[in-house]
């Protein structure tokens, strides 16, 4: 079966986006559960990526791309779970709601409401995984993981604000392109492959994904990273989130809606 055309993909995105708006209007309990699950799925991808990438410190020291490739190859499981199981991910919704808004089937208020509710639901899901499936079981308590997660958390909050925002654009441009590719396929294999390579690209390139950082930074803080909650929010989550919105909503959702959405 042939993949969907760009016009068919934008029609699928518009239909999916309309369903997401409906959730945030009338089905808040369902939206909350799906948002928490998405945050947990991304955190699961985060710990898998971290464990695989930083488990070979001797090899990685002489081959810096090796750690990035291993991390990148394993992180996409989070987005695959989101796509296949229909969870609500903030960064994906940045793009998905644009066709609905641009066709005037929802308002800017609807978009902001959905993004806000999903964002905090994602945070709860990511934090639950950090606390109950990573910190308490001691997954990051031993070396080389202990020092590595501290280093990652501190690097993410000590980088320049503008740098984080620009990396946020790159991250969600890749993530939402992955969603568009996944929607173009019909089978599970096609959807997995569609998710895999763009997400792998953003991880290998070191871009900043706000929901993934809801895993990495708190995990480092619990292990003793010199990071305060305010630093996490102001120095990283805010600029990464702004960048993610630009990369997903503008560069994918708006651009592809403009190019392929049928004009009424």
Beta strands, then each sheet from edge to edge (+ up, - down):
end
